[in-house]
Amino acid sequence: MTHSLVCCEWNGGVARCPPNLGCEVGVPNGGAPKSSEPSTPATQPLPTVPRPAPIHSTTGRPKPRNTMAERLTISLPGRSLVIDASPLRASSFAPFGDVVENPQPTLHPSSAAATIANSPSPLPFNPVSANQGSAIKYQHVTRFIDLYAQAPSSTPSTAVASMFVCASRTLLPDPSSSSSSSEIFPVTVLERHPYTTQTFIPLSASPAKRYLVIVAPSLPPSEQDRNLPVPASPCTNSPHVKNHKLPGRGLPDLRGLRAFIATSEQAVTYAAGTWHAPMAALGEPGTALDFVVVQFANGVPVEDCQEVFLDGSVVGEEGVVPGEGAVLVVVPKGNGGRGAKL
């Protein structure tokens, strides 16, 4: 099943979007791109990304119930979409979830009590001095939402904490960068967890460890996604999420796709129902980044996770080869999530 989008078609066949804007729809052939950045030359082939070895289950568990019956795909026929990754900021990521980081890294616990007491306005996340003055407690830094009470299977959920050991992804050279200052990550799949938030907490003492956060808003509901169950409302007992809005049932809107670079000093929470790419750790070949992942789950695959595949890349035995209609993220070398030069 294929859902086609028209996005920024012009000579050269590539739409390049700045990090704070999506692409415009319906630009005539021969028109100019909205961004002043150079487009990726269509004639320069991109190298192959080695395909990771398959992981086979040895648990002997029975085949899960309620699996997705059809492979859903999104295609951008005849054109590619290029998105520049930018440093992860809480304000920019707010439509998709939360960024968890020290909101005041220059405030030391030893002076926290006096600073909090003398502040002329409330400080972010209502900090309080804790542990006999040896710590600062920032409250409600992210939202954990469980909407499985609305799931059609009526299967109860449970809180789950998992460990993800994520190998660094292989990136492609950027043909548009003559100085080799950036690389390319091809996006081949987006997923969402319709009934739960999902929080990734990196475990690394080095701020030089980085990872990609790739998200997209949802299109209006359509015939293509009619079989995907989603909650009807963000009903929850938590007073901290009463104004939270769900993204809806629709497939990913690639025109609004955003890409961010996070460091190991930042955790990220994907809001319930937010389309996002699977975790993409960055780093030297052979390295990995560990995450603790916190979410709710009920064991019904189509209620726990829904996937949409992007049709612009061909996956073969030799790896991923970006072709016409590929969605590519440009990753600058050496940019940390807080703007630090690594």
C-alpha positions in Angstrom: 0.0 0.0 0.0 1.6 3.3 -1.1 0.6 6.8 0.0 2.2 9.4 -2.4 3.2 13.0 -1.4 4.2 15.8 -3.7 7.0 17.8 -2.2 9.2 20.5 -3.7 9.7 19.4 -7.2 12.2 21.4 -9.3 15.1 20.9 -11.6 17.7 18.6 -9.9 15.0 16.4 -8.3 15.9 17.2 -4.7 14.1 19.2 -2.1 16.4 20.5 0.6 14.6 21.8 3.7 16.1 24.1 6.4 15.9 22.7 9.9 13.1 24.9 11.0 10.8 24.5 8.0 9.1 21.8 6.1 8.9 21.7 2.3 6.2 23.5 0.3 3.8 21.4 -1.7 3.2 21.8 -5.4 6.2 23.8 -6.5 6.1 23.7 -10.3 8.8 22.0 -12.4 11.6 24.3 -12.9 10.7 26.5 -9.9 13.2 27.5 -7.2 13.5 25.8 -3.8 12.3 27.8 -0.8 15.7 27.3 0.9 18.7 29.1 -0.4 20.9 26.1 0.4 22.3 24.2 -2.6 20.5 21.1 -3.6 22.1 17.7 -3.7 23.2 16.9 -7.2 21.1 14.1 -8.6 23.9 12.8 -10.8 26.2 12.0 -7.9 25.6 8.4 -6.6 25.6 7.8 -2.9 27.6 4.9 -1.5 26.0 1.9 0.1 25.3 1.7 3.8 26.2 -1.8 5.1 23.2 -3.7 6.2 23.3 -4.8 9.9 23.2 -8.5 10.6 19.7 -9.8 11.3 18.7 -10.6 14.9 16.8 -13.9 15.4 14.6 -14.5 18.3 15.4 -17.5 20.5 12.7 -17.0 23.1 10.3 -19.6 21.7 7.4 -17.2 22.3 4.2 -17.8 20.3 3.4 -15.6 17.3 2.1 -12.3 18.6 -1.6 -11.4 18.2 -3.0 -8.5 16.2 0.0 -7.9 14.0 -0.1 -5.3 11.2 -1.5 -7.2 8.3 -0.1 -4.9 5.6 3.2 -3.2 5.1 2.5 0.5 4.9 4.8 2.7 2.7 5.2 6.3 1.9 6.8 7.4 -1.3 8.1 10.6 -2.9 8.2 9.4 -6.5 10.8 11.0 -8.7 12.3 13.3 -6.0 14.3 13.2 -2.8 13.9 15.1 0.5 17.0 16.4 2.3 16.6 17.7 5.9 19.4 19.4 7.9 19.8 18.2 11.5 20.0 20.9 14.1 21.0 20.8 17.8 18.3 19.5 20.0 16.4 22.2 21.9 13.5 21.8 24.2 11.5 24.6 22.5 12.0 23.2 19.0 11.1 19.7 20.1 8.1 20.6 22.1 5.5 19.7 19.4 6.9 16.1 19.5 7.6 15.5 23.2 10.1 16.5 25.9 13.8 17.1 26.2 15.2 16.1 29.6 18.4 17.9 30.6 19.7 20.0 33.5 17.7 23.2 33.1 20.3 25.3 35.0 23.7 23.6 34.6 25.5 26.6 36.3 23.5 26.3 39.5 25.3 24.2 42.1 23.4 22.4 44.9 25.3 24.3 47.6 23.8 27.6 46.5 20.4 26.3 45.3 18.4 27.0 48.5 19.4 30.7 48.5 18.9 31.1 44.8 15.5 29.5 44.8 14.4 31.6 47.8 15.6 34.9 46.3 14.5 34.3 42.7 12.1 37.1 41.6 10.2 34.6 39.4 9.6 30.9 39.5 12.5 28.8 38.2 11.9 26.1 35.6 10.4 22.8 36.9 9.9 24.2 40.4 13.3 23.2 41.9 13.7 22.4 45.6 16.8 21.8 47.6 17.0 18.1 48.6 19.1 15.5 50.3 20.3 17.8 53.1 21.2 20.5 50.6 23.4 18.2 48.5 21.0 18.0 45.5 18.6 20.0 43.5 15.3 18.3 42.7 13.6 19.5 39.4 10.0 18.3 39.4 8.0 16.8 36.5 10.7 17.1 33.9 8.9 14.9 31.5 5.5 13.2 31.1 4.7 9.5 31.2 1.4 8.8 29.6 -0.5 5.4 29.5 -3.5 5.4 27.2 -4.0 1.7 26.9 -7.4 1.8 28.6 -8.6 3.0 25.1 -6.9 0.2 23.2 -9.4 -2.0 21.2 -7.9 -5.3 22.6 -8.6 -4.2 26.2 -5.3 -5.9 27.1 -3.9 -4.2 30.2 -0.6 -2.5 30.0 2.4 -2.5 32.3 5.3 -0.1 32.8 8.5 -1.4 31.1 12.1 -0.4 31.5 14.4 -1.8 28.8 18.1 -1.5 28.0 18.9 -0.7 24.3 22.5 -1.1 23.3 22.6 0.9 20.0 25.5 0.5 17.5 26.7 3.6 15.8 25.0 4.0 12.4 27.0 4.1 9.2 26.6 7.4 7.5 27.1 8.3 3.9 29.3 11.1 2.6 27.4 14.3 1.7 27.9 15.0 -2.1 26.9 18.6 -1.6 29.6 19.2 1.0 33.0 19.8 -0.6 34.7 20.1 2.8 33.4 16.8 4.1 31.9 18.8 7.0 28.7 16.7 7.0 27.4 13.2 6.3 24.1 11.7 5.3 21.7 9.4 7.2 19.0 7.8 5.0 15.6 7.4 6.8 14.0 4.1 5.8 11.3 3.6 8.5 9.2 5.7 10.9 7.4 4.2 13.9 5.0 5.4 16.6 3.6 4.1 19.9 0.0 5.2 19.9 -0.9 4.5 23.5 2.3 5.4 25.3 5.1 7.9 25.7 8.6 6.5 25.2 11.7 7.9 26.9 15.3 7.3 25.9 17.9 8.0 28.6 21.5 7.7 27.4 24.1 6.2 29.7 27.4 7.8 29.0 29.7 10.1 30.9 31.0 11.6 27.7 29.1 14.6 26.2 30.8 13.7 22.9 28.4 10.8 22.5 25.7 11.9 20.1 22.5 10.5 18.7 19.9 11.5 16.1 16.3 12.3 17.0 14.1 12.3 13.9 10.3 13.0 14.2 7.4 13.9 11.9 3.8 15.2 12.5 0.8 13.2 11.3 -1.3 13.7 8.2 -5.1 13.8 8.6 -6.7 10.4 8.8 -7.1 8.6 5.4 -8.1 5.3 3.9 -4.5 4.1 4.1 -4.4 4.2 7.9 -8.0 3.0 8.6 -6.8 -0.2 10.3 -4.3 1.5 12.7 -5.8 1.8 16.2 -5.2 5.0 18.1 -6.7 6.5 21.3 -9.6 8.8 20.8 -8.5 11.4 23.4 -5.5 12.1 25.7 -7.6 11.3 28.8 -5.3 10.8 31.8 -5.3 11.2 35.5 -2.2 13.3 35.5 -2.7 17.1 36.0 0.6 17.8 34.2 -0.7 16.5 30.8 -4.3 17.8 30.8 -3.5 20.2 27.9 -1.7 17.5 25.8 -3.1 16.9 22.3 -2.7 13.7 20.4 -1.3 13.8 16.9 -4.1 11.7 15.4 -4.4 8.6 13.3 -2.8 9.7 10.1 0.4 8.6 8.4 3.6 10.6 8.8 3.7 14.0 7.1 7.2 14.1 5.6 6.8 17.8 4.8 7.1 18.5 8.5 9.9 16.0 9.3 12.5 17.4 11.7 15.9 16.0 12.7 17.9 16.9 15.8 21.3 16.0 17.2 21.3 15.1 20.9 24.2 14.5 23.3 24.4 12.0 26.1 23.6 14.9 28.5 20.1 14.9 27.0 17.3 12.4 27.4 14.2 12.5 25.1 10.6 11.6 25.5 8.5 10.9 22.4 4.9 11.9 23.0 2.3 9.2 22.6 1.5 8.7 18.9 4.5 10.7 17.6 6.1 9.3 14.4 9.9 8.9 14.9 12.8 7.1 13.4 14.3 4.1 15.4 17.2 5.2 17.5 20.3 6.2 15.5 23.4 6.5 17.6 26.3 8.4 16.1 30.0 7.7 16.5 33.0 5.8 15.2 32.4 2.4 13.6 32.3 -0.4 16.2 31.1 1.9 19.0 27.7 1.9 20.7 25.6 4.0 23.0 23.5 2.5 25.8 20.0 3.7 26.7 17.5 2.9 29.4 14.1 3.1 27.6 10.9 3.6 29.7 7.4 3.1 28.3 4.1 1.2 28.8 3.2 -1.9 26.7 0.6 -4.6 26.6 2.1 -7.1 24.3 -0.3 -6.5 21.4 2.0 -5.5 18.5 -0.3 -3.2 16.6 -1.1 -1.4 19.8 2.5 -1.2 21.1 4.2 -0.1 17.8 3.1 0.9 14.3 5.6 1.2 11.4 5.6 3.0 8.1 8.4 2.3 5.5 9.8 4.9 3.2 10.0 3.8 -0.3 12.9 5.8 -1.6 15.7 3.4 -0.5 16.4 -0.1 -1.6 17.5 -2.6 1.0 19.6 -5.4 -0.4 22.2 -7.8 0.8 24.9 -5.2 0.5 23.0 -2.5 2.5 20.8 0.5 2.0 21.1 2.4 -1.3 19.3 5.8 -1.4 17.4 6.2 -4.7 14.7 8.5 -6.1 12.3 9.5 -3.4 14.8 8.9 -0.6 14.5 10.9 2.7 18.0 12.0 3.8 19.2 13.7 6.9 22.3 15.8 6.8 24.4 15.4 9.9 27.0 18.0 10.6 30.3 16.7 12.1 31.1 17.9 15.6 27.9 19.6 16.6 26.6 18.7 20.0 23.1 19.0 21.2 23.8 22.1 23.4 25.8 23.7 20.6 29.2 22.6 22.0 32.0 22.0 19.6 33.1 18.4 20.1 
